[in-house]
Amino acid sequence: MTGATPPGAHAPIDGLLVVDKPAGVTSHDVVDRVRRVAGTKKVGHAGTLDPMATGVLVLGVGRATRLLGHLVLTGKCYDATIRLGQTTTTDDADGATTSSTDASAVPDDAIARGAGALTGHLEQVPSSVSAVKVDGRRAYQRVRAGEQVVLPARSVEVTRLDVLAIRRPGEVVDVDVVIACSSGTYVRALARDLGAALGVGGHLTALRRTAVGPYGIELARTLEELAADFRVIGLGDAAAAAFPSRRVGAEDAQAIAHGRPLPLTGNGSSGPVAVLDQDGALLALVRDDEERQQARPLVVFAPGAGGPAPTGSAGG
C-alpha cells in the first residue's frame, strides 16, 4: 500500500483501491463515497458488484482511472449460498418469491452432481433483471417497465463450483458453494439453473466476491477503514500485479514519456506490458507490434507525458 495525501491537500492521489464492498449499496455508491474521502472526482470502478453482494470491488483513483480499461480481470472467485426450493423474480434474495417447492427430499449427492454439471464451458442465459443492454436499455429497466425480457445465452466458463456445506432448515435447502469463473458469469443464474435441474427451483441468498484477477480479498479494505486511513496501491505495484513488467533506464524512460515506441519487449503475447523506471514507478503500458518491431505505447503515465490518449478507461 502507498500512503496518500489526506483529503483537502493539494498533492494528487494516484493508485488502485481494493474495496470490501458492504451489502445493500451499489458500486456507484462506493465510488461516490471514495470520491468524498479522496477529495477528487477522478474515481472509477473496474466492473460492478450487485447491491446485495459484498467483497472485492476494484477502483482507480486519479491517474489510475486510465489503467482500469486495460486490466484483464477475467478470473473471479466467489463464496455463495444457494437456496433450493424457492424461485424469485430476480434469481436472488432481493426479488419477490414466485414459487415454492418442498426441497427437503433432494439428496446431498444429487446436489453435488448438479453443481458439477454446471462447470466447464456453459451457454448461460443471464437473469432478465441483469445489466445487459437490450436495444440501448438495461434489461432490468425494461423488466421494471413491465416488459417481458428473455436474453440470449452467452458463453461463460465455470472452473470450480464446489459444495462446501448443505443445511436443511425446513422445506428449503441452503447450499454453501465456492465458485471460480470467467468474467461475465452470473452467479444468480447458476443458482437458478441448479434449482431448475433439481426440479425444485433455486435462487441466490448470499454472495461474496473473494477475488478479481490478481486482486484478492486479503487486499480489500472497508469504507470505514479507508475513511480513517486512506491509502492506495501505487501505480507501479498495481500494474506489476496485473501485467508482465519491464524496467527501463533513463533514455527509454524519456522516450516513452514523450509517447515514442520502445524496442520489442519479447513478452510473447498480445497483451499489455507495464513499463517501469528503475525505482518501480509506472511509466506506460505498451504492446508489442511485431510488424513494426516496436513496443508501442497504449497509455502513458509519466508525469508531463504527451503520449497518446488513453483508451477504455472506466468511469464512475
C-alpha positions, 0 to 999 in steps of 0.5 A: 500500500502507498500512503496518500495525501489526506483529503483537502491537500493539494498533492494528487492521489494516484493508485488502485483501491481494493474495496470490501464492498458492504451489502445493500449499496451499489458500486456507484455508491462506493465510488461516490463515497471514495470520491468524498474521502479522496477529495477528487472526482477522478474515481472509477470502478473496474466492473460492478458488484450487485447491491446485495453482494459484498467483497472485492470491488476494484477502483482507480483513483486519479491517474489510475482511472486510465489503467482500469480499461486495460486490466484483464480481470477475467478470473473471479472467485466467489463464496455463495449460498444457494437456496433450493426450493424457492424461485424469485423474480430476480434469481436472488434474495432481493426479488419477490418469491414466485414459487415454492417447492418442498426441497427437503427430499433432494439428496446431498449427492444429487446436489453435488452432481448438479453443481458439477454439471454446471462447470466447464464451458456453459451457454448461460442465459443471464437473469432478465433483471441483469445489466445487459443492454437490450436495444440501448436499455438495461434489461432490468429497466425494461423488466421494471417497465413491465416488459417481458425480457428473455436474453440470449445465452452467452458463453461463460466458463465455470472452473470450480463450483464446489459444495462446501456445506448443505443445511436443511432448515425446513422445506428449503435447502441452503447450499454453501458453494465456492465458485471460480469463473470467467468474467461475465458469469452470473452467479444468480443464474447458476443458482437458478439453473441448479434449482431448475435441474433439481426440479425444485427451483433455486435462487441466490441468498448470499454472495461474496466476491473473494477475488478479481484477477490478481486482486484478492480479498486479503487486499480489500479494505472497508469504507470505514477503514479507508475513511480513517486511513486512506491509502492506495496501491501505487501505480507501479505495484498495481500494474506489476500485479496485473501485467508482465513488467519491464524496467527501463533506464533513463533514455527509454524512460524519456522516450516513452514519456514523450509517447515514442515506441520502445524496442520489442519487449519479447513478452510473447503475447498480445497483451499489455506490458507495464513499463517501469523506471528503475525505482518501480514507478509506472511509466506506460503500458505498451504492446508489442507490434511485431510488424513494426518491431516496436513496443508501442505505447497504449497509455502513458503515465509519466508525469508531463507525458504527451503520449497518446490518449488513453483508451477504455478507461472506466468511469464512475 
